[in-house]
Amino acid sequence: MPEHNAVMMQAFHWYSPDDGTFWDQLAARAGEFAAAGIDAVWLPPASKGANGTADVGYGVYDLYDLGEFDQKGTVRTKYGTKTQYLAVVKAIQAAGVRVYADIVLNHRLGADAFEPVRATPFPADDRRTPKGEPREVRAATSFTFPGRAGAHSAFAWNWTHFDGSDYDHNQPDDRSTVYLFDGKQWDDRVSLEFGSFAFLMGADLDFESPEVNDELTRWGRWFLDTTGVDGFRFDAVKHISAPVFPAWLEHMRAHAGKDLFTVAEYWSGNVGELHGFLDEAGPLFTAFDVPLHYNFHAASRAGGNYDMRRLFDGSLVKDRPLQAVTFVTNHDSQPLQALESVVEPWFVPLAYACILLRRDGYPCLFLPDLDGAAYEDVGRDGNRHRVVMPSHRVLLDVFLRARKGYGHGEQVDYFDHWNRIGWVRLGTAEHPKAMAVLLSDGPAGTKWMGTNRPEGTTFRDLTGHVADAVAVNADGFGEFRCDGGSVSVWVEE
């Protein structure tokens, strides 16, 4: 876990600009992010995707192509060229902000040729019961990267480097089947969804293959030498055997000669599954607190009928505060995306108060919550929708200032009311000012909270939602207020 009170930010979303200027846009904002109180920036996958400039980066084709070679109909990626990517990393780091790279190891898409492979078909939603006898399929598993012509690595992928695929060119219209190649087995120690969730998409890497693991280690060293990033966000870890990650990270830390922060995306609302992954991955790993995100989603949809006293129940940050990366929304859960689980706009500031102004966890902002965003896409209903995500910049700037200046010392919780919850940070010798936070998902109201301050000490609401000051009594308690469906951040004057 980074230093006390650090904040990271996901600096992209699914609909970020695809005109090749995105790396330059972020580089120009490096100083702004640092001044706002952002300590680390998570960048999207930089490698060439199977869909060229339309690929967000998760349909990875060639890990070595960071926007350098003419492949998949383009030199640049959605975000720009390799030169631009290396420049944005340096610009952000020059501003005193760390850079975390998004790493996709699970699969490959966009093969250069098909191969005949004998395979057993399984239903896509049941990897335990074959749906037929083994047969020959034409699998998209030959990756020779002709556009790169051996630069950076001469390694070529063939079917022996994969466990299976979801595509048979002999039956191109069948999207309900996954194919397990002869002599292979689905990786163990993965999510047990569908019996085994080792397979996600495309051609699934065989992490039991020494050749695969050796090549991924070589690539990791090359990537660190090339980019100099400060850490990683691992994509889709629930689909990869958990022991792969600590072994790979150990190699990378030794090669880089420095600590490399690492956060895993294990998308599950079941905190027990996150515990299982972290138990195997080890103490150097953190994971996104998906259960807490789902609690925020549910609370935002409940219209004031959510028991706010239970907001952190079942969350990772409650059980493992040093290994939890807390967040409100991300690129997968934003409107119109595959894991859509919207935190309604009115509740977004309350959720951010809960991750930015509390002691535990490593909070992750989402760039559209800072900037706002507008886009169109087809939803689950098959219709096209326009989405507008409002900017919460004014309050987020307040929260970030409060976190740095007042989010210190002992935390005393007041989770004793269905709608209104609050807490107090009592400060330290280095940061002596106290802070009291009160929020409500229902009506306006007050709560008496102890500040351990002398009688008459006054507090002001940094948000400006409540104009009048609060003075504490002889016992150090103040009657703090917040508006309905709102949050107030009271700091000692």
Summary of the structure (lengths in Angstrom):
residues: 493
radius of gyration: 24.2
end to end distance: 31.1
largest distance: 81.8
contacts: 1690
relative contact order: 0.09
helix: 26%
strand: 26%
